[in-house]
Amino acid sequence: MDFAEAQKEALGCRRCGLCHGRTQVVFGEGPLNAELFVVGEAPGPNEDRAGKPFQGGSGMLLGHLLSSLGLDREKAYLTTLVKCRPPQSPPRSPKPGEINSCRPYLMSQLSAVDPKVVVALGDLASRVLTGRKEPVSRIRGRAIPLDGRLVFPTLPLSRALYTPADRALLLSDFSRLPELLAAARPTTYGTLNVPQDPAAERETLQPGLF
Ligand code: SF4
């Protein structure tokens, strides 16, 4: 599915139960030639209202982190694993089946943008985008070469919003982004080992870390 097709289909999508609680689909935003691609878990209430990813406190923190490094939020492509807000307050995490249902849209976005660096925020994004089952706290801040890109797992913005120690870790991880963006694309073509069920046990892909 190409990007335009994916966007058109997603805007009216009813592939999973998350369609029932959304106000609108939050597909993603940013230029299709972005070198930096940021993936969060799911839209929250602010994103659901605005129809755009990374609004409210998390969005402000992301903008601040990027601008403090001389990077422009507007030049990054921003999206989430699932495009509809999960229910409950605060919203629950998306379930494996929901992530799988939404996966073709994320893959279309990744393929169209073809970024150099993919930031995976939190455990779920890290598992889906790296194919590794370790918690993000174990592999955060390390760049994993996959599919000619660097996948970079780090903590979720929501955790950093409320915990100063986590904010310091997030800042430390983000401080590597200029270096990674300036690096050549990795020549290893290990593939993105996206599981059918992110929670399922599986052979862990062992790409190099640096
Ligand atoms: S979360 Fe994704 S798969 Fe589920 S209804 Fe929304 S757009 Fe469709």
Boltz pocket constraint, residues with backbone or C-beta under 6 A from the ligand:
constraints:
  - pocket:
      binder: B
      contacts: [[A, 10], [A, 13], [A, 14], [A, 15], [A, 16], [A, 17], [A, 18], [A, 19], [A, 25], [A, 81], [A, 82], [A, 83], [A, 84], [A, 98], [A, 101], [A, 102]]
      max_distance: 6.0
